[in-house]
Amino acid sequence: MVLPSLYKSQIPIPVSFIYPERDLMPRRLRAFIDFTIAQFQDEIQRRKKG
């Protein structure tokens, strides 16, 4: 699990991905972003619902 202490916390902690603008995003960065989003998918959906 990524950042397990965040799951225990009741305080919302925003996460942002900041990277230099390029024509193509490096594959490693895209893989990391996709992996991180998958780890937080339940929380993302819960917040979208309200």
C-alpha positions as CSV (number, residue, x, y, z in Angstrom):
1,M,0.0,0.0,0.0
2,V,1.3,3.5,-0.8
3,L,1.3,6.0,2.0
4,P,-0.6,3.8,4.5
5,S,-0.8,6.6,7.1
6,L,-3.1,8.6,4.7
7,Y,-5.7,5.9,4.8
8,K,-5.8,6.1,8.6
9,S,-6.0,9.9,8.6
10,Q,-9.4,11.6,8.6
11,I,-7.8,14.9,7.4
12,P,-8.0,15.3,3.6
13,I,-4.6,15.7,2.1
14,P,-4.5,16.9,-1.5
15,V,-2.0,15.3,-3.9
16,S,-0.8,17.0,-7.0
17,F,1.6,15.8,-9.7
18,I,3.8,18.6,-11.0
19,Y,6.2,18.0,-13.8
20,P,7.8,20.0,-16.6
21,E,5.7,20.4,-19.7
22,R,7.0,18.3,-22.5
23,D,5.7,17.0,-25.8
24,L,5.6,13.5,-24.4
25,M,5.4,12.5,-20.7
26,P,8.1,9.9,-19.7
27,R,6.7,6.4,-19.4
28,R,8.0,6.0,-15.9
29,L,6.1,9.2,-14.8
30,R,2.9,8.0,-16.5
31,A,3.2,4.6,-14.8
32,F,3.7,6.2,-11.4
33,I,0.7,8.5,-11.9
34,D,-1.5,5.6,-13.0
35,F,-0.3,3.4,-10.1
36,T,-1.0,6.2,-7.6
37,I,-4.5,6.9,-8.9
38,A,-5.3,3.2,-8.7
39,Q,-4.2,3.1,-5.1
40,F,-6.6,6.0,-4.2
41,Q,-9.4,5.2,-6.6
42,D,-11.9,4.4,-3.8
43,E,-11.2,7.7,-2.1
44,I,-11.4,9.6,-5.4
45,Q,-14.9,8.0,-6.2
46,R,-16.1,8.7,-2.7
47,R,-15.2,12.4,-2.9
48,K,-16.8,12.8,-6.4
49,K,-20.1,11.5,-5.0
50,G,-20.1,14.1,-2.4
